[in-house]
């Protein structure tokens, strides 16, 4: 299990307009039966195949037309980068009529290897922290960081609600945008100053 690296998602997101991938390896410790931490990195690829170069066609009808799609894909298995499987997946969009596989495989593979290296460095650094301070202390500080982030976001939202000066302390914000085909995307957020 040590050093296991799994691609949790490598997909082209419509709402971000860029092909992104997320890599989330687990950090294991001797004597502990489960992962003690996760480290992550996000990559942006100029092209992962699809019906247009750049993997962002405005007229696509399926995610596969935007390029390679990975779901829960092991990028590294038993310490070996899975180049053959990655290459096959990056070329898979060519199976769809009018589509191409990745147009720059060398860059994709280099970028993915760089992300593996970055994550391995992250695993090393987390383990060094644990070696120095102990697992319990490091996990406690991570919990403090998460709690601080939660408090900061809540305070920002409370300030936002207060600035809007709603009678009942409830603020409702609406936003609307449209996809290329005219389909509306609507967002409504309610913020309670009391919460």
N, C-alpha and C positions, 0 to 999 in steps of 0.2 A: 504493500500500500504506500510505502514511503515514496514521495516524489510523483505520485499519480497526478496526471494533468488531464483534465477533461474540458473539452469545449462545451460550454453550457448553451451557447447560442452563437451562431455565425450566420446572421441573416441580414438581408437588406430591409431596413425599416422604412415604410412609406412616409411616416411622419417626420423622420429626420433627414430624408433625402440624401443619405450617404450610406454606403455599405459598411456596416460595423461588425466587429466580432468581439465577443467577450470570452476571456479565458479565466477559469476559476479553479486553480489547483488547491488541493487540501494540504494542510500541514499536520503531519502526524508526529507523535512522540513515543519513544520506547516506553512500554508499560501502560500505554493508554490505548484502549480498543477502538476509539473513534477519532475523527479529525478534531484537533484542538483549535484550529483557525483555518481560514481561507484567505488566500491572497488573490488578487485579480488584476487583469490589465485589459484595456480596450484598444482595439486596433481599427484603423480606417484604411480601406483598400480602394485604390483608384478604380479598379475594375475586378469583378468576380464573375464575368460572363453575363449572359442575358441577351435581350433583343437589341440593345444599343450599347455602344462603348460607354463606360462610366457606370453601368449597372443602375441607372436611374430613369428608365423610360416613363414619361408621363402617361402613356397610353397602354401600359401593361394591364393584363387582365388577371394575372396570377403572380404570386411571389416568385415562382420559379422563372418567370420571364425577366425578373430583375437580377437573376444570377444564381450562383451556388447557394444552397440552403443546407446548413448543418444543424442538427439537433442532437444534443448529448453525444458528441463525437469524441472519442479518445484520441487526442492529438499526439500524446506520448504514451507508449505502452511498454512496460518493463524497461524503462529508460531509453527507448528507441523512438525517435521522431517518425511518425507514420507517413512518410513522404508518398508512398504509393497510394495509400487510401485517400490522402488529402488531394493528391493530383487527380485521382479518379473523380472525387467529389467536385473539384473545381472545374473539371471538364464536362460534368454531367449536364449542364444547361444546353450543351450542343445537341442533346437528344430531343429537345423541344423544337418543333418547326420554326424557322426564322431566328433561332437563338444561336449563340456561340458559347463555347466554354470560355474560361478566363482568357483574356488577350495578352496577359503578361505573367505567365506562371512563375517565372524566376523571381519577380518582385514579390508575388504572393507568398511563395515559400520562404524567401528571405525575411519578410515581415513576420511571418508566423514563427520562424526560428528565433527571431529577436524577442518576440513576446514570451516564448518558452524560457529564454535566457533571463529576461526581466523577472519572470515569475520565480525562477529558481533562485535568483538573488533575493527576492522577497521572502521566500521560504527560509533561506539561510539567515537573513536578518531577524526574522521572527524567532527562529531557533536560538540565535545568539542572545536576544532579549530574554528568552525563557531560561537559558543557561545562567545568565547573570542574576536575574531577579526572581526566577521561579514562575511556574505556570500560573499559580493562583494570583500572584501580584499582577502579572501581565494581563490576564483575563479581567481582573478588577479594573485596571486602568482603561482597557478597551471599553468596558461597560460604562465607565465615567465619561469617556469621549462620546459614546453614543447618547448618553443621558444629556450631556451638555449640548449636543447638536439638537436634540429634541426640544430642550428648553429654549434655545436660541430661535428656532423656527416658530415655536408657540409665541414667544415674545414679539417677534416680527409681525405675526398675524394679529396679535392683540393690538399692537400699535397701529396697524393698518385699519383694523375695525374702529378703533378710537378716532383716527383721523377722518374717517368717513362720517362720523357723528350721526349714526343711525339712532333713532328714538329708543329702540329696544336692545341696543347693543349687538344686533345681528346685522351683518353685512352680507349682501348677496352680489356677486360679481358675475357678469355674463360675458362670454366671448364667442365669436363665431367666425369660422374660416371655411374655405371650400377646397375640396380636392380638385384635381385637374378636370375630372368629369362633371364637376358641379355638385357632387355630393357634399352636403353640409357637415361640418364637424362642429358640434356645440359643446361648450363647457359652462358649467354653473358651479360656483364655489360659494358655500355659506361659511362665514367665519363668525363664531360667537366670541365676543370680547371676554365673557365670563370664563370661557374654557381656555 
